[in-house]
Structure formats: structure tokens, C-alpha cells
Amino acid sequence: MPSKAEKRARRRQAVDRSERVGPTPETVAKLIPCPIQEMYRMGMIDTAAKNAAIELAELYIAVYGTQSPGARGEGGHHVLSDEVAWKHKYRFLPWERRWAGIGFRALPTVIDVVVWGRPLPLTVVAQALNDYASIVRANPLPASDKLAMIVA
């Protein structure tokens, strides 16, 4: 029977590289850079478009839940705050209608990158985010006391 010292020595031995197990899928996902941060770093989008991406992701999840763009139906929170309802009505829906008409699944592609962080063709996504940022600039959020009257 091996002594305690031999057991400790065995535990400290280096593992052969061929026997090592790779990272888990979760770890791999964490190591992939955020597409929005990458577009910002490369200068494809500005700060307004980066903030627009954050707003889009928050709105999409608040309204539609965690469903993919093609499977929207029931989901999300059914009682939305006035602010979320206003942003959805006056920013998201006009932007969605505009980009849904472009074709080649442009809107689902943008949602895939913004909400789910999938690395897809970024030029279309950058155009869409810059477009949404222009809608945000054109439609500033009204004062909180007026939101309820506008949304209703």
C-alpha cells in the first residue's frame, strides 16, 4: 500500500496534455468577445449605437421574453412599465417595421447578435444599430409623469 507521501507525490504529477479535457461550452461562450463591443472597438458603431443595442436587447427580452425572433408569440412580461411600453411603441416597432422590409432575415440577424450575442455578419447589424440610434435621438423619452398618458 502506498504511503501518504507517495499519494501526495502522485497527485502533484503533471497531467499529460493528451489526457486533458477541454473547456466546457459555458467557458467557451464566455471567452467569445461580445459582438457589440467588437463593433464599437472597430469603429463600426458609435456610443449612441452601442447604447441602442443595449436598449434593443432590454426591450426585446422585456416584451418577447427569451424567445428567438421567429418564435414570437406568448412570452415576456405581459405587464410592461410605461417606459418600456413607450420605447416599444415609439422606437422599437417603427425600427422593426423598417428593418423587416429589408429582407434576407435582417431583423432576426440583428436580434441574434444584440440579444443572444451570436457572431454574425456585423455590417448589417451596425447599419441597423445606427438606424435605431437615430430613432432614439428623434424620439427622446418624455418626462415620467407624461408617459402614462401617452402610452394609454
PAROLUM-575429 format. One record per residue (C-alpha): residue number from 1; x, z, y. Coordinates in steps of 0.2 Angstrom, whole numbers, plus 5000, padded with zeros to 4 digits. Layout:
REC   lumfi   east     up   north
REC     NUM      X      Z       Y
...
//
This chain:
REC   lumfi   east     up   north
REC       1   5000   5000    5000
REC       2   5007   4995    5017
REC       3   5012   5009    5029
REC       4   5004   5011    5046
REC       5   5020   5004    5054
REC       6   5018   4988    5044
REC       7   5000   4987    5048
REC       8   5004   4988    5066
REC       9   5018   4975    5065
REC      10   5006   4963    5056
REC      11   4993   4965    5070
REC      12   5006   4961    5083
REC      13   5012   4945    5075
REC      14   5009   4929    5084
REC      15   4995   4918    5078
REC      16   4999   4901    5073
REC      17   4992   4888    5086
REC      18   4984   4878    5072
REC      19   4974   4894    5067
REC      20   4967   4897    5085
REC      21   4949   4895    5089
REC      22   4945   4885    5105
REC      23   4934   4892    5119
REC      24   4916   4895    5117
REC      25   4904   4882    5125
REC      26   4899   4895    5138
REC      27   4918   4897    5143
REC      28   4920   4878    5144
REC      29   4905   4877    5155
REC      30   4912   4890    5167
REC      31   4928   4880    5168
REC      32   4920   4864    5174
REC      33   4921   4863    5193
REC      34   4904   4863    5202
REC      35   4900   4845    5207
REC      36   4893   4851    5224
REC      37   4909   4860    5228
REC      38   4919   4845    5222
REC      39   4909   4833    5233
REC      40   4912   4845    5248
REC      41   4931   4846    5244
REC      42   4932   4827    5243
REC      43   4923   4825    5259
REC      44   4908   4816    5252
REC      45   4896   4828    5259
REC      46   4897   4840    5274
REC      47   4892   4858    5276
REC      48   4874   4853    5280
REC      49   4873   4843    5264
REC      50   4881   4857    5254
REC      51   4868   4869    5261
REC      52   4854   4856    5257
REC      53   4860   4856    5239
REC      54   4858   4875    5238
REC      55   4841   4874    5246
REC      56   4836   4860    5234
REC      57   4841   4870    5219
REC      58   4832   4886    5225
REC      59   4816   4876    5229
REC      60   4816   4866    5213
REC      61   4818   4882    5202
REC      62   4805   4892    5213
REC      63   4792   4878    5212
REC      64   4795   4870    5195
REC      65   4804   4883    5185
REC      66   4818   4879    5174
REC      67   4811   4863    5168
REC      68   4820   4846    5168
REC      69   4814   4833    5181
REC      70   4805   4823    5168
REC      71   4795   4838    5161
REC      72   4787   4845    5176
REC      73   4770   4852    5174
REC      74   4767   4870    5172
REC      75   4782   4881    5177
REC      76   4790   4890    5191
REC      77   4781   4904    5201
REC      78   4763   4900    5204
REC      79   4763   4911    5220
REC      80   4776   4905    5232
REC      81   4781   4913    5248
REC      82   4776   4905    5264
REC      83   4794   4900    5267
REC      84   4796   4891    5250
REC      85   4779   4883    5252
REC      86   4783   4876    5269
REC      87   4800   4870    5264
REC      88   4792   4862    5248
REC      89   4779   4853    5258
REC      90   4788   4848    5274
REC      91   4806   4845    5267
REC      92   4806   4843    5248
REC      93   4791   4832    5245
REC      94   4795   4819    5258
REC      95   4813   4818    5252
REC      96   4806   4817    5234
REC      97   4794   4803    5238
REC      98   4808   4793    5247
REC      99   4821   4795    5233
REC     100   4808   4792    5219
REC     101   4805   4775    5226
REC     102   4823   4770    5224
REC     103   4823   4768    5206
REC     104   4836   4770    5192
REC     105   4831   4788    5190
REC     106   4840   4793    5206
REC     107   4830   4809    5209
REC     108   4832   4816    5191
REC     109   4851   4812    5193
REC     110   4852   4822    5209
REC     111   4842   4836    5202
REC     112   4853   4836    5186
REC     113   4868   4838    5197
REC     114   4861   4850    5210
REC     115   4851   4862    5199
REC     116   4860   4860    5182
REC     117   4877   4856    5188
REC     118   4879   4841    5177
REC     119   4894   4830    5181
REC     120   4886   4813    5185
REC     121   4889   4799    5197
REC     122   4892   4808    5214
REC     123   4890   4794    5226
REC     124   4871   4793    5224
REC     125   4870   4812    5224
REC     126   4880   4813    5240
REC     127   4868   4800    5249
REC     128   4853   4810    5243
REC     129   4860   4826    5249
REC     130   4865   4819    5266
REC     131   4847   4812    5267
REC     132   4840   4829    5263
REC     133   4851   4837    5276
REC     134   4844   4825    5289
REC     135   4826   4830    5284
REC     136   4831   4849    5286
REC     137   4838   4845    5303
REC     138   4822   4836    5308
REC     139   4811   4850    5301
REC     140   4818   4867    5306
REC     141   4809   4881    5299
REC     142   4796   4888    5310
REC     143   4795   4907    5315
REC     144   4789   4918    5301
REC     145   4773   4923    5310
REC     146   4768   4904    5311
REC     147   4772   4900    5293
REC     148   4756   4906    5285
REC     149   4745   4896    5297
REC     150   4755   4880    5294
REC     151   4756   4881    5275
REC     152   4737   4886    5273
//
